[in-house]
Amino acid sequence: MPSPAQLRAARVMLGLSQAEIAGRSCLSVPTVKRAEADVGVRVSEAVRAAISVVLQNACVEFINGDEPGMKKRPSRYEGLRADQLNAENVPRE
């Protein structure tokens, strides 16, 4: 499970606000703030998992090991030209 620092860094790397993460994960902004906080009231693993899913869907890969972090992986649509897009490879919202 990503740490609060990883969640915060991933959101910032993607240029998303806490409100955007809250909306996409069906959580409140104060809950997202608590999930990203290093101190204070802790959130459940389910909350951290919901935020993680949103960030992973936005192409973030969390790295855990000696130095936990994250990286942005390329979208499967990156690098496609407009004439290569079709019903099977266009992202659905």
C-alpha positions, -999 to +999 in steps of 0.1 A: +000+000+000+014+034-009+026+057+019+010+091+024+041+107+009+037+085-022+001+094-026+008+131-023+038+130-047+018+110-073-010+134-072+013+164-076+032+147-104+000+143-123-010+179-117-042+169-099-058+187-070-070+170-038-106+179-049-100+161-083-088+130-065-117+132-040-142+134-069-127+105-088-124+083-058-158+092-043-142+105-011-144+139+006-115+164+003-108+162+041-104+124+037-079+128+009-060+154+029-058+130+059-047+102+035-018+124+023-008+136+058+022+122+075+008+129+110-026+131+126-057+110+121-050+079+100-073+067+072-083+031+065-066+009+040-098+010+019-094+048+016-058+045+006-067+018-019-094+039-035-070+068-040-043+044-053-067+030-079-074+065-092-037+073-094-029+040-110-056+045-136-039+078-144-007+058-152+012+060-119+031+029-108+040+027-071+075+013-064+081-003-030+115-014-020+146+001-004+135+035-016+097+036-020+085+060-047+065+061-079+068+067-116+046+076-144+042+049-169+032+057-205-004+055-214-013+027-238-026+055-261+006+076-260+024+077-293-007+069-314-014+092-343-049+104-350-053+082-380-044+051-358-073+057-334-102+034-337-131+020-315-108-005-299-080+018-288-098+051-279-100+057-241-135+055-227-144+078-198 
